[in-house]
Amino acid sequence: MAADRPVTIKDIARKFKCSPSTVSRALNNHPLINEDTRRNLQEYAQKVGYQRNSVSLSLLNKRTGTLGVIVPTLNHQHETAIIDGLQSILQPLGYLMNICVSNESYLLEKEYVEKLLANRVEGIFLSISQETYDSGHYEHLESIIQRKVPLIFIDREYEGFDACRVTIDDYYGAFAATEHLIKMGCQRIAHLKGPHGLAVTEQRYKGYVDCLAKYQFPLEEELMVTTNFGVESAIIPTQRLLDLPHPPDGIFGVNDQVAIGAMYVVRENGLEVPNQVAIVGFDDSPISAYIHPTLTTVKRPGKQIGTEASRIFLSQLKDSSPNQLTENIVLSASLIVRESTLRTNISPDQGS
Amino acid sequence: MAADRPVTIKDIARKFKCSPSTVSRALNNHPLINEDTRRNLQEYAQKVGYQRNSVSLSLLNKRTGTLGVIVPTLNHQHETAIIDGLQSILQPLGYLMNICVSNESYLLEKEYVEKLLANRVEGIFLSISQETYDSGHYEHLESIIQRKVPLIFIDREYEGFDACRVTIDDYYGAFAATEHLIKMGCQRIAHLKGPHGLAVTEQRYKGYVDCLAKYQFPLEEELMVTTNFGVESAIIPTQRLLDLPHPPDGIFGVNDQVAIGAMYVVRENGLEVPNQVAIVGFDDSPISAYIHPTLTTVKRPGKQIGTEASRIFLSQLKDSSPNQLTENIVLSASLIVRESTLRTNISPDQGS
């Protein structure tokens, strides 16, 4: 080592035959560095009079302790549950989370990606916006990969893009919800759809359609109406369903909010839930077990998306080899049966 | 102007007799720069061959287009409504929002403040954590003021700290909710409190207590029980209330979730809402108007907190003089009467 210049991380790395980033992680008390390694490196650095330069250190190894999370909205309990799952694992390890809301806009999502990369986040968790999904733009995602920043899709993914992901089997959940209404004896089953163009909308719609086909129910356009996920957005569409010459006797709502709106309209029309109209939601939001009647729904493990995505991120930190496996985790959605579908008037020839 | 060095922002500012930060804002298309000024400055800059240096520009005037938002939790609709209000005003002006969740931890809140300042946010919107409130630490807030970054309290504030704030009159809302139960003929009114130590808990509790005192109702310890704001946290406390030798005939829940939990328990005990037990919540969450029975509640203008705080921030940008007024806005909370309190069995001598 030359005596006329300060000791650098590279000098220490050469001495220990490890990478400079291992040295700097050890000197920064990174959680993933083995305790012995950390102590040995820190003792040596002190002995040779290493002076850390936090700016160049951060430029060298990207250790900022910050992670980026981009979600399309915060208005539903599902997204906040995902964030809760991420925080429950990563905040105790010392990570700070930058949460960004794209408002379903491709441009905002892109700007947030750029800003997060400029701020040197160590990983990005992304649930893509509706506009990104529709437009097919993914240059901003490629820039994440080029910068070697781990990218993990949470909940809403880009199917054609090679990155790890944790999603929920919405198709199966919707199939199970529809099948349950059929088994409860419903003859005409309506679907309060989500907004057009979202994968989550399409997958639940497809689950509904395929289930009707399996049981040889006709597919009727007039029984499928669109909402925007909010409770109020279900009011007019449900009234329109009840005003049909042949109104439905079962309704599958795209989420719990919409199902609660439908229950309200059914009641206002002097009809009884579940015997005259049975209703299923989707989400298992906390209140669904306590409203009257209690709501049959499909449980989405939102928090688990966050904890699984955290696990993938941590495993990527440990093993940053280019041949690393791309993990694709699909969590199952499970039907929870409550009062809003438990009909007491099923005739013996039904529910087969 | 010397010919042997590049034209700088200071040169342009001298020429136009304005501040360098006005020049750099104009060259960066800052929303608050007058259209004519922007065009004149941009044309001149182009004419003299000004080359922008985005790094030094950003160091000079802190124009990063990024704002920080720190909230204690994202688990309730109220916080997401505040964020929605901020975004509705500030995102169209080109600002990106970094949302951070302190999980009611002073340490995390402090770390987020440091990180946001390091990333040169142009303003910080803060709803303080329970720990910060309890501990009385506010050095991290002073560091924001020292850096001349606008700090605006949203919803939860530090009373003794000199910064702008937008809050809600929780005390009055709780008083009105309790008074309404008295007018509806309730004789024994219980309160499902929020977690200990939060200002929001204390103010609603005080509104309840003062209202009982005004109407000469005795204050009974056994009628005040604690929840954690979640629907499930109301179940056991409400059952305990109903098991009392003299159970309540009115319940004021600290929020809608807790009130929905209480309605569930009342119903499970074979009692009727509102005639046997009348129930009021707090928040006016979207579903409160659609559940059965519909829930009487106190409307908290969460989104308006965000829009008012945005307005204050923008006015601070325009006028950065040290003698600027500290704005303290208290939004009113209003009672919304629905089925859960509309008793049909009020005797003529009641409700005076």
Interface residues (C-beta under 8 A of the other chain):
Chain A: T66 L74 N75 Q77 T80 I83 D84 Q87 Q91 L96 M97 N98 I99 C100 V101 N103 L108 E111 Y112 K115 N119 G230 V231 E232 Q257 I260 G261 M263 Y264 R267 P286 I287 A289 Y290 I291 H292
Chain B: T66 L74 N75 Q77 T80 I83 D84 Q87 Q91 L96 M97 N98 I99 C100 V101 N103 L108 E111 Y112 K115 N119 G230 V231 E232 Q257 I260 G261 M263 Y264 R267 P286 I287 A289 Y290 I291 H292
